[in-house]
Amino acid sequence: MRVLAAMSGGVDSAVAAALAVEAGHDVVGVHMALSRNRDQFRTGSRGCCSIEDAGDARRAADLLGIPYYVWDLSERFEDTVVADFLSEYEAGRTPNPCVRCNEHIKFEALLDKATALGFDAVATGHYARIETREVALSDGGRRMVRELHRSPNDAKDQSYVLAVAGPERLARAMFPLGGFASKDEVRAEAARRGLSVSAKPDSYDICFVADGDTRGFLQSRLGSRPGAVVDTEGDVVGEHDGAYAFTVGQRKGLGLGRPAADGKARYVVDVQPATNTVVVGPAELLSVDRIAGEKALWFDGVLEPVPPVEDGGTTVGVVPDPDGWFDAEVQVRAHGAPVPARVRSTAQAADAYGDDVPDDERPASADGSHPAATAMEIELTGTPLRGVAPGQSVVVYQGTRVLGQATVARAWRVPRPDRTR
């Protein structure tokens, strides 16, 4: 196959490219220049896609003997990932820029350009597995489905941020690091091959906020917007310089003028952009057991009415009950623990935003779509989750297999079970 290897300049993508070459593929390396600031440099483990990273990627490609190019995707990155980051915070939501980067850059702009140039697949250094499995159909036939699974490296698993790629783009993706159980194994592979990035520190935090000061970045782009911090009774307990800089579940940096009457810590429980108000309250108000998701997508073979197939002692396929509910686990943070839940796909979530506006009367998004038109309903069946914020990505699993993904529209707590089984 002709494979385009996305080379960030780190050890993971370098080893992924090396494994693709070793597998006999015709590999071309490409580094994505995502920063408009050509003088941006990496600071230790902070930042990525910098000048140094491009140089490291080139040296790795030279050692592997593969062609290497730099593609300037900075304008696309600014107009999608960074713009979404700013608009979501401004709307009182909590975005995940890594999810949006995978959606708009790595598995849209990069993958579509690779396909147009005649490449069969894009290989990246993500920690996740792709499995192909045969499932039975209700008419007695059988067909193959391509599944996304967790990496055996729990500490580095990236299936959560990859779920947004969906089944169509997954069909043209390769994750050569899928079988590695630890980062040390990957570094050892790099050292064995003579790759100079074998000991390079991992990057972390938001790549376009290299100094780690997210609030400072938001303020530089959105400006100062002073407002009130209030408690759940509406009493002013502090001031802020912009409600956009706060997120549900936040405890630090609230700048409260006086402590709570009970002396307990207070957290952000709501952000109200219309009035530029931040609402704080006790920790128990953060617990939720219901989630409505918008822009839902499901992987191939998940929601088909097919009988389960026993394969090596594990059940393959999802068998919803008559109302469409099925048992699964959901995860709302990149490295959060999955929790048991009942999930179903719906044409529309009933009042997904909790504002009493019928979803069929809601204005379309900027892209012309109606976010709630493809929805996901989730009922947590175990311990409630804390601090689930609109804008976060929620990913549905069964075991290691990714079933689907959605963006949190609303999360709330039902005082007592409203549904029994």
DOLUM-81157 format. One line per field, with one value per residue (C-alpha): x, y, z; chain; residue in one letter; residue number from 1. Coordinates in nm, 4 decimals, always signed. Example, Ala and Ser with C-alpha at 12.3 -4.5 7.8 and 13.67 -1.06 7.14 Angstrom:
% residues 2
X +1.2300;+1.3670
Y -0.4500;-0.1060
Z +0.7800;+0.7140
chain A;A
res A;S
n 1;2
END
This chain:
% residues 421
X +0.0000;+0.0949;+0.1003;+0.1351;+0.3038;+0.2137;+0.5427;+0.5085;+0.8755;+0.8185;+0.9229;+0.5764;+0.5217;+0.8823;+0.8471;+0.5037;+0.6604;+0.9462;+0.7026;+0.5059;+0.8273;+0.9216;+0.5788;+0.6652;+0.4490;+0.5480;+0.5797;+0.6060;+0.6559;+0.4783;+0.5050;+0.2062;+0.3023;+0.0160;+0.1465;+0.1210;+0.4210;+0.7194;+0.9477;+0.7618;+0.9943;+0.9248;+0.9707;+1.0704;+0.7572;+0.5313;+0.4244;+0.4431;+0.4723;+0.7527;+1.0640;+1.2599;+0.9897;+0.9983;+1.3752;+1.3452;+1.0848;+1.3105;+1.6053;+1.3869;+1.2607;+1.6162;+1.7254;+1.4298;+1.5087;+1.1624;+1.0560;+0.9624;+0.7479;+0.6115;+0.2483;+0.1319;-0.2042;-0.1772;-0.4662;-0.6941;-0.5820;-0.6522;-0.9910;-1.1113;-0.9315;-0.8348;-1.1588;-1.3634;-1.1590;-1.2351;-1.6007;-1.6759;-1.5243;-1.7015;-2.0299;-1.9708;-1.8706;-1.5544;-1.3851;-1.1218;-0.8805;-0.7140;-1.0500;-1.1106;-0.7571;-0.8133;-1.1505;-1.0585;-0.6848;-0.5504;-0.8596;-1.0104;-0.7625;-0.4623;-0.6527;-0.8557;-0.5425;-0.3638;-0.6541;-0.6557;-0.2845;-0.3446;-0.2424;-0.4289;-0.3944;-0.2509;-0.0322;-0.0049;+0.1663;-0.1557;-0.1953;-0.5045;-0.5877;-0.7899;-0.9470;-1.1420;-1.4107;-1.6822;-2.0385;-2.3605;-2.6472;-3.0156;-3.0723;-2.8226;-2.5337;-2.2042;-1.9821;-1.6633;-1.6582;-1.3618;-1.3458;-1.1532;-1.0182;-0.8246;-0.4490;-0.3011;-0.1000;-0.3606;-0.1495;-0.1241;-0.4489;-0.5846;-0.9009;-1.1014;-0.9676;-0.9733;-1.3408;-1.4432;-1.2764;-1.5766;-1.5988;-1.5371;-1.2072;-1.1065;-1.1144;-0.8187;-0.6165;-0.3258;-0.2009;+0.1246;+0.1754;-0.1498;+0.0211;+0.2711;+0.1959;+0.4261;+0.6035;+0.9340;+0.8879;+0.8410;+1.1490;+1.3477;+1.2338;+1.3447;+1.6842;+1.7368;+1.6743;+1.9066;+1.6315;+1.7578;+1.4129;+1.4239;+1.4678;+1.2716;+1.0205;+0.6511;+0.4537;+0.1547;-0.1001;-0.2558;-0.0113;-0.1069;-0.0845;+0.2800;+0.3246;+0.0284;-0.1564;-0.4986;-0.6689;-0.4045;-0.4477;-0.8245;-0.7960;-0.5468;-0.7962;-1.1299;-1.0373;-1.1298;-1.4985;-1.5476;-1.8471;-1.9837;-1.9287;-2.2479;-2.3585;-2.6623;-2.8820;-2.7718;-2.5600;-2.2388;-1.9355;-1.6622;-1.5621;-1.4002;-1.2382;-1.4246;-1.6743;-1.5208;-1.2165;-1.4143;-1.5413;-1.7838;-1.6057;-1.3300;-1.2183;-0.8968;-0.8609;-1.2144;-1.1044;-1.3928;-1.4279;-1.5715;-1.5939;-1.9106;-2.1271;-2.0460;-1.6754;-1.6632;-1.4921;-1.6966;-1.6808;-1.8032;-2.1440;-2.2579;-2.1252;-2.3833;-2.2350;-2.5530;-2.5123;-2.1341;-2.1952;-2.0118;-2.2134;-2.0397;-2.1740;-2.0947;-1.9371;-2.2592;-2.4112;-2.1505;-2.2753;-2.4754;-2.6322;-2.7880;-2.6119;-2.7576;-2.5100;-2.5252;-2.3492;-2.3447;-2.1671;-2.1575;-1.9012;-1.9668;-2.1827;-2.2756;-2.6461;-2.7431;-3.0144;-2.7856;-2.7501;-2.4316;-2.1500;-1.9393;-1.5724;-1.3136;-1.5562;-1.6508;-1.9774;-1.9442;-2.2111;-2.4599;-2.8097;-3.0373;-3.3579;-3.6942;-3.6560;-3.3061;-3.1154;-2.8045;-2.5478;-2.2056;-1.9466;-1.8948;-1.5904;-1.5971;-1.2271;-0.9210;-0.7840;-1.0982;-1.2288;-1.5123;-1.8359;-2.1303;-2.4290;-2.7300;-2.7052;-2.9227;-2.9171;-3.2081;-3.3108;-3.3333;-3.2595;-3.5600;-3.4707;-3.1001;-3.0012;-3.2439;-3.3824;-3.7324;-3.6613;-3.7862;-3.4936;-3.6749;-3.7085;-3.3446;-3.1402;-2.8915;-2.5204;-2.2779;-2.2265;-2.6013;-2.6516;-2.8734;-2.6464;-2.9245;-3.0570;-2.8203;-2.8308;-2.7253;-2.8997;-2.7053;-2.8218;-2.5414;-2.6149;-2.3332;-2.1651;-2.2610;-1.9935;-1.8722;-1.8095;-1.9381;-1.9449;-2.1207;-1.8706;-1.6822;-1.6570;-1.8371;-1.7210;-1.9123;-1.7251;-1.7959;-1.4803;-1.1973;-1.4159;-1.5296;-1.8971;-1.9652;-1.8978;-2.0908;-2.0441;-2.2058;-2.4997;-2.6288;-2.5642;-2.7929;-2.8958;-3.2278;-3.3262;-3.4458;-3.4380;-3.6852;-3.6432;-3.6107;-3.5215
Y +0.0000;+0.3631;+0.5049;+0.8650;+0.8730;+1.1741;+1.2660;+1.5140;+1.5020;+1.2828;+0.9270;+0.7754;+0.8951;+0.8123;+0.4516;+0.4271;+0.5351;+0.2869;+0.0017;+0.0959;+0.0820;-0.2486;-0.3897;-0.3349;-0.0326;+0.2502;+0.5229;+0.9005;+1.1153;+1.4466;+1.6990;+1.9256;+2.2870;+2.4028;+2.7249;+3.0572;+3.1729;+3.0364;+3.1400;+2.9294;+2.6995;+2.4075;+2.4565;+2.1224;+1.9082;+2.1982;+2.2752;+2.0704;+2.1057;+2.3591;+2.4277;+2.1764;+1.9147;+1.9600;+1.9106;+1.5973;+1.4571;+1.5237;+1.3473;+1.0458;+1.0325;+1.0562;+0.7675;+0.5600;+0.6477;+0.7820;+1.1038;+1.3840;+1.6939;+1.9732;+2.0661;+2.4049;+2.3425;+2.6390;+2.8317;+2.5281;+2.4641;+2.8241;+2.8312;+2.5017;+2.3855;+2.7225;+2.8911;+2.6085;+2.6321;+3.0033;+2.9881;+2.6956;+2.8643;+3.1860;+2.9914;+2.8542;+2.5081;+2.3004;+2.1948;+1.9289;+2.0631;+1.7219;+1.5755;+1.8633;+1.8313;+1.4634;+1.5471;+1.8462;+1.8109;+1.4557;+1.2700;+1.5319;+1.7757;+1.5399;+1.2236;+1.3844;+1.5363;+1.2014;+1.0276;+1.2892;+1.2210;+0.8483;+0.7218;+0.4218;+0.5061;+0.7485;+0.6069;+0.7932;+0.7342;+0.7080;+0.4399;+0.2481;-0.0724;-0.1444;-0.4869;-0.6405;-0.8842;-1.0870;-1.0409;-1.2247;-1.0463;-1.0890;-1.2421;-1.5180;-1.3586;-1.2368;-0.9364;-0.7772;-0.4707;-0.2541;-0.1704;+0.0788;-0.0634;+0.0615;+0.0245;-0.2301;+0.0663;+0.2020;+0.5048;+0.6187;+0.4903;+0.7461;+0.5726;+0.8439;+1.1253;+0.9068;+0.8096;+1.1291;+0.9974;+0.7711;+0.4538;+0.6001;+0.7643;+0.4735;+0.2583;+0.4613;+0.4828;+0.2786;+0.2756;+0.0771;+0.1283;-0.0508;-0.3565;-0.1822;-0.2193;+0.0605;+0.3748;+0.2201;-0.0448;+0.2257;+0.4145;+0.0914;+0.0369;+0.3892;+0.3422;+0.0096;+0.1763;+0.4668;+0.7290;+1.0371;+1.1073;+0.7908;+0.9947;+1.3046;+1.4184;+1.3718;+1.6845;+1.7646;+2.0377;+2.2292;+2.2541;+2.6110;+2.7235;+2.6288;+2.8091;+2.6223;+2.9444;+2.8694;+3.1582;+3.4001;+3.2708;+3.3121;+3.6632;+3.7634;+3.6525;+3.7373;+4.0410;+4.1440;+4.0990;+4.1621;+3.9987;+3.8440;+3.5111;+3.4161;+3.1308;+2.9148;+3.1667;+3.4431;+3.6280;+3.7805;+3.6130;+3.7277;+3.8829;+3.7516;+3.8959;+3.6757;+3.3938;+3.2194;+3.1262;+2.8981;+2.5450;+2.3250;+2.1382;+2.3969;+2.4606;+2.6626;+3.0217;+3.1279;+3.4393;+3.4249;+3.7136;+3.5111;+3.1428;+2.9365;+2.9379;+2.5733;+2.6288;+2.3690;+2.4145;+2.5541;+2.4614;+2.6057;+2.4455;+2.6604;+2.9166;+3.1592;+3.3449;+3.5427;+3.7296;+3.6779;+3.5043;+3.2187;+3.0140;+2.8283;+2.5694;+2.2605;+1.9486;+1.7454;+1.9653;+1.8375;+1.4784;+1.3720;+1.0471;+1.1569;+1.2854;+1.4085;+1.4010;+1.5845;+1.5210;+1.1496;+0.9011;+0.5236;+0.2786;+0.0167;-0.2758;-0.1296;-0.0561;-0.3158;-0.5578;-0.8595;-1.1609;-1.1711;-1.3947;-1.5856;-1.5381;-1.6646;-1.6382;-1.2736;-1.1436;-0.9466;-0.6957;-0.4845;-0.6139;-0.3254;-0.3928;-0.3072;+0.0599;+0.0792;+0.0777;-0.1354;-0.1813;-0.0241;+0.1944;+0.5657;+0.7886;+1.1695;+1.2561;+1.1466;+0.9460;+0.9202;+0.5905;+0.4345;+0.3937;+0.1557;+0.2996;+0.2347;+0.4052;+0.4529;+0.6366;+0.8692;+1.0815;+1.3712;+1.4052;+1.5304;+1.8881;+1.8073;+2.1538;+2.1773;+2.5130;+2.4029;+2.4907;+2.2056;+2.0596;+2.0882;+2.4626;+2.5155;+2.7266;+2.5368;+2.5440;+2.7445;+2.4434;+2.4156;+2.1087;+2.0607;+1.9268;+1.7428;+1.5742;+1.2838;+1.2336;+0.9980;+0.9405;+0.8027;+0.6792;+0.6023;+0.2802;+0.2930;+0.5764;+0.9233;+1.1249;+1.4602;+1.7777;+1.6722;+1.9890;+2.0729;+2.0570;+1.7559;+1.4433;+1.1319;+0.7989;+0.4713;+0.1422;-0.2264;-0.3676;-0.2337;-0.1662;+0.1859;+0.1889;+0.5578;+0.9160;+1.2392;+1.5895;+1.6548;+1.8924;+1.8646;+1.6649;+1.6501;+1.4483;+1.2664;+1.2555;+0.8967;+0.6371;+0.7245;+0.3936;+0.0394;-0.2821
Z +0.0000;-0.0457;+0.3064;+0.4197;+0.7611;+0.9742;+1.1453;+1.4307;+1.5231;+1.8266;+1.9008;+1.8529;+1.4968;+1.4022;+1.5176;+1.3512;+1.0206;+1.0697;+1.1293;+0.8180;+0.6145;+0.7755;+0.6820;+0.3166;+0.2454;+0.0115;+0.2757;+0.2456;+0.5556;+0.6086;+0.8892;+0.9517;+1.0200;+1.2420;+1.3963;+1.2139;+1.4142;+1.2227;+1.5106;+1.7681;+1.9565;+2.1806;+2.5556;+2.7091;+2.7016;+2.6075;+2.2546;+1.9391;+1.5602;+1.6180;+1.4094;+1.6177;+1.5694;+1.1920;+1.1994;+1.4134;+1.1741;+0.8752;+1.0383;+1.1160;+0.7565;+0.6231;+0.8447;+0.7235;+0.3632;+0.2822;+0.1077;+0.3440;+0.3049;+0.5230;+0.4651;+0.5877;+0.7524;+0.9883;+0.8351;+0.8514;+1.2108;+1.3125;+1.1411;+1.2878;+1.6021;+1.7506;+1.6416;+1.7956;+2.1166;+2.1490;+2.0482;+2.2783;+2.5829;+2.4871;+2.4792;+2.8303;+2.7085;+2.7597;+2.4354;+2.3785;+2.1142;+2.0658;+1.9625;+1.7221;+1.5797;+1.5060;+1.3529;+1.1369;+1.0738;+1.0980;+0.9816;+0.7552;+0.6000;+0.6069;+0.5203;+0.2409;+0.0861;+0.1114;-0.0619;-0.3401;-0.3950;-0.4307;-0.0870;+0.0485;+0.4169;+0.6724;+0.9503;+1.2803;+1.6131;+1.8112;+2.0767;+1.9660;+1.7814;+1.4700;+1.4427;+1.1549;+1.2565;+1.0886;+1.2111;+1.1338;+0.9622;+1.0393;+0.6937;+0.7658;+0.5787;+0.7225;+0.6626;+0.7893;+1.0135;+1.1130;+1.4823;+1.6947;+2.0220;+2.3214;+2.3278;+2.5701;+2.7006;+2.9434;+3.0339;+2.6707;+2.5208;+2.2712;+2.1535;+2.3325;+2.1120;+1.7995;+1.8270;+1.6471;+1.3297;+1.2726;+1.0664;+0.7205;+0.8084;+1.0296;+0.7156;+0.5807;+0.9031;+1.0391;+1.3992;+1.3954;+1.7719;+1.8519;+1.9961;+2.2233;+2.5931;+2.7153;+2.6011;+2.7095;+2.4406;+2.1777;+2.2956;+2.2843;+1.9247;+1.8368;+2.0007;+1.8266;+1.4926;+1.5681;+1.5779;+1.7617;+1.9105;+2.1236;+2.4441;+2.3391;+2.6060;+2.5336;+2.4567;+2.6723;+2.7389;+2.4503;+2.1616;+2.0673;+2.4315;+2.4720;+2.8066;+2.9596;+3.0501;+2.9017;+3.0821;+2.9546;+2.5991;+2.6164;+2.7533;+2.4824;+2.2163;+2.3786;+2.5879;+2.9391;+3.0289;+3.4029;+3.5653;+3.8840;+4.0531;+4.2366;+4.4604;+4.3913;+4.5757;+4.3391;+4.5952;+4.4581;+4.6183;+4.3853;+4.0530;+3.7370;+3.4255;+3.1802;+3.2319;+2.9289;+3.1393;+3.3727;+3.3283;+3.5179;+3.7972;+3.8396;+4.1964;+4.1738;+4.0621;+4.1532;+4.3429;+4.5899;+4.8289;+5.1163;+5.2104;+5.1966;+5.5090;+5.5784;+5.5179;+5.2412;+4.9055;+4.6194;+4.2549;+3.9289;+3.8713;+3.5799;+3.3325;+3.1936;+2.8952;+2.8254;+3.1562;+3.1871;+3.5194;+3.6896;+3.9392;+4.2215;+4.4610;+4.6677;+4.5220;+4.5368;+4.2664;+4.0203;+4.0279;+3.7216;+3.6068;+3.2770;+2.9662;+2.6382;+2.3513;+2.0183;+1.6843;+1.7643;+1.5413;+1.5611;+1.4338;+1.1702;+1.2809;+1.6193;+1.5837;+1.3254;+1.4445;+1.4194;+1.6475;+1.8544;+1.7336;+1.9830;+1.8992;+2.1424;+2.4316;+2.3716;+2.2337;+1.9133;+1.8219;+2.0145;+2.0815;+2.1887;+2.3817;+2.2185;+2.3163;+2.1684;+2.4992;+2.5419;+2.8184;+2.7747;+2.9473;+2.8841;+2.9258;+2.9361;+2.9720;+2.7776;+3.0689;+3.2783;+3.4081;+3.2057;+3.3991;+3.3358;+3.1553;+2.9377;+2.6005;+2.2975;+1.9674;+1.8952;+1.6001;+1.8427;+2.2112;+2.4057;+2.4983;+2.4738;+2.5923;+2.8856;+2.7731;+2.6661;+2.3013;+2.0790;+1.8896;+1.5562;+1.6178;+1.7137;+1.4685;+1.2552;+1.3344;+1.1240;+0.8970;+0.8334;+1.0517;+1.3536;+1.6313;+1.8141;+1.5000;+1.5589;+1.9314;+2.2073;+2.5390;+2.8349;+3.1740;+3.4178;+3.6039;+3.8569;+4.0442;+3.9118;+3.7312;+3.8588;+3.6638;+3.3215;+3.1117;+2.7860;+2.5011;+2.6323;+2.4229;+2.5517;+2.4100;+2.4393;+2.4900;+2.5335;+2.6829;+2.4691;+2.1655;+2.0775;+1.9836;+1.9305;+2.0248;+2.0844;+2.2214;+2.5599;+2.5176;+2.8735;+3.1903;+3.4929;+3.7961;+3.8291;+4.1995;+4.1703;+3.8939;+3.6220;+3.4482;+3.5763;+3.4010
chain A;A;A;A;A;A;A;A;A;A;A;A;A;A;A;A;A;A;A;A;A;A;A;A;A;A;A;A;A;A;A;A;A;A;A;A;A;A;A;A;A;A;A;A;A;A;A;A;A;A;A;A;A;A;A;A;A;A;A;A;A;A;A;A;A;A;A;A;A;A;A;A;A;A;A;A;A;A;A;A;A;A;A;A;A;A;A;A;A;A;A;A;A;A;A;A;A;A;A;A;A;A;A;A;A;A;A;A;A;A;A;A;A;A;A;A;A;A;A;A;A;A;A;A;A;A;A;A;A;A;A;A;A;A;A;A;A;A;A;A;A;A;A;A;A;A;A;A;A;A;A;A;A;A;A;A;A;A;A;A;A;A;A;A;A;A;A;A;A;A;A;A;A;A;A;A;A;A;A;A;A;A;A;A;A;A;A;A;A;A;A;A;A;A;A;A;A;A;A;A;A;A;A;A;A;A;A;A;A;A;A;A;A;A;A;A;A;A;A;A;A;A;A;A;A;A;A;A;A;A;A;A;A;A;A;A;A;A;A;A;A;A;A;A;A;A;A;A;A;A;A;A;A;A;A;A;A;A;A;A;A;A;A;A;A;A;A;A;A;A;A;A;A;A;A;A;A;A;A;A;A;A;A;A;A;A;A;A;A;A;A;A;A;A;A;A;A;A;A;A;A;A;A;A;A;A;A;A;A;A;A;A;A;A;A;A;A;A;A;A;A;A;A;A;A;A;A;A;A;A;A;A;A;A;A;A;A;A;A;A;A;A;A;A;A;A;A;A;A;A;A;A;A;A;A;A;A;A;A;A;A;A;A;A;A;A;A;A;A;A;A;A;A;A;A;A;A;A;A;A;A;A;A;A;A;A;A;A;A;A;A;A;A;A;A;A;A;A;A;A;A;A;A;A;A;A;A;A;A;A;A;A;A;A;A;A;A;A;A;A;A
res M;R;V;L;A;A;M;S;G;G;V;D;S;A;V;A;A;A;L;A;V;E;A;G;H;D;V;V;G;V;H;M;A;L;S;R;N;R;D;Q;F;R;T;G;S;R;G;C;C;S;I;E;D;A;G;D;A;R;R;A;A;D;L;L;G;I;P;Y;Y;V;W;D;L;S;E;R;F;E;D;T;V;V;A;D;F;L;S;E;Y;E;A;G;R;T;P;N;P;C;V;R;C;N;E;H;I;K;F;E;A;L;L;D;K;A;T;A;L;G;F;D;A;V;A;T;G;H;Y;A;R;I;E;T;R;E;V;A;L;S;D;G;G;R;R;M;V;R;E;L;H;R;S;P;N;D;A;K;D;Q;S;Y;V;L;A;V;A;G;P;E;R;L;A;R;A;M;F;P;L;G;G;F;A;S;K;D;E;V;R;A;E;A;A;R;R;G;L;S;V;S;A;K;P;D;S;Y;D;I;C;F;V;A;D;G;D;T;R;G;F;L;Q;S;R;L;G;S;R;P;G;A;V;V;D;T;E;G;D;V;V;G;E;H;D;G;A;Y;A;F;T;V;G;Q;R;K;G;L;G;L;G;R;P;A;A;D;G;K;A;R;Y;V;V;D;V;Q;P;A;T;N;T;V;V;V;G;P;A;E;L;L;S;V;D;R;I;A;G;E;K;A;L;W;F;D;G;V;L;E;P;V;P;P;V;E;D;G;G;T;T;V;G;V;V;P;D;P;D;G;W;F;D;A;E;V;Q;V;R;A;H;G;A;P;V;P;A;R;V;R;S;T;A;Q;A;A;D;A;Y;G;D;D;V;P;D;D;E;R;P;A;S;A;D;G;S;H;P;A;A;T;A;M;E;I;E;L;T;G;T;P;L;R;G;V;A;P;G;Q;S;V;V;V;Y;Q;G;T;R;V;L;G;Q;A;T;V;A;R;A;W;R;V;P;R;P;D;R;T;R
n 1;2;3;4;5;6;7;8;9;10;11;12;13;14;15;16;17;18;19;20;21;22;23;24;25;26;27;28;29;30;31;32;33;34;35;36;37;38;39;40;41;42;43;44;45;46;47;48;49;50;51;52;53;54;55;56;57;58;59;60;61;62;63;64;65;66;67;68;69;70;71;72;73;74;75;76;77;78;79;80;81;82;83;84;85;86;87;88;89;90;91;92;93;94;95;96;97;98;99;100;101;102;103;104;105;106;107;108;109;110;111;112;113;114;115;116;117;118;119;120;121;122;123;124;125;126;127;128;129;130;131;132;133;134;135;136;137;138;139;140;141;142;143;144;145;146;147;148;149;150;151;152;153;154;155;156;157;158;159;160;161;162;163;164;165;166;167;168;169;170;171;172;173;174;175;176;177;178;179;180;181;182;183;184;185;186;187;188;189;190;191;192;193;194;195;196;197;198;199;200;201;202;203;204;205;206;207;208;209;210;211;212;213;214;215;216;217;218;219;220;221;222;223;224;225;226;227;228;229;230;231;232;233;234;235;236;237;238;239;240;241;242;243;244;245;246;247;248;249;250;251;252;253;254;255;256;257;258;259;260;261;262;263;264;265;266;267;268;269;270;271;272;273;274;275;276;277;278;279;280;281;282;283;284;285;286;287;288;289;290;291;292;293;294;295;296;297;298;299;300;301;302;303;304;305;306;307;308;309;310;311;312;313;314;315;316;317;318;319;320;321;322;323;324;325;326;327;328;329;330;331;332;333;334;335;336;337;338;339;340;341;342;343;344;345;346;347;348;349;350;351;352;353;354;355;356;357;358;359;360;361;362;363;364;365;366;367;368;369;370;371;372;373;374;375;376;377;378;379;380;381;382;383;384;385;386;387;388;389;390;391;392;393;394;395;396;397;398;399;400;401;402;403;404;405;406;407;408;409;410;411;412;413;414;415;416;417;418;419;420;421
END
